[in-house]
Amino acid sequence: MESKENKALIAFRSGLNCSQAVVTAYSEELGFDQNMASAISTGFGGGMGRLQATCGAVTGSFMVMGMVNSKKFADNNARKEETYSMIRKFNDKFKTIHGATDCKTLLKCDLNTEEGQRLVKEKNLHDTVCEKCILTSVKLIDELTGF
């Protein structure tokens, strides 16, 4: 069986955004249609619609944790509380590793400018930053959910 890390990287390298890569890596295991997983997470790449707010790998992780807890708990309050707890733990750990959770700080450029797009290519930021955030996200999801 292919690792979730590998699935996520293959998805990202094939053109899915960081959020889609994380969510689709878990779709089969969670019994979630891969096309639906990709569709739901489409708008979260580039820090949510390229707003460069919360990193797409992070928001994708939050979605996965919600799906995991929706399968574990029938009661919505239990789902929410467990998911919120996991998200806070994830956020703290991700920040410890990467220093931030927002796309603009992580990439150190503005994706909405020509200069920012040039820097992404010149500095190979998709490989050096985004892929690391995706891998960290998958590892933290597994750690927090027990996958």
Buried (B, 14 or more C-beta within 10 A) or exposed (E): EEEBBEBBBBBBEEEBBBBBBBBBBBBBBBEBEBEEBBEBBBBBBBBBEBBBBBBBBBBBBBBBBBBBBBEEBEEEEEBBEBBBEBBEBBBEBBEEEBEBBBBBEBBEBBBEEEEBEEBBEEBEBBEEBBBBBBBBBBBBBBEBBEE
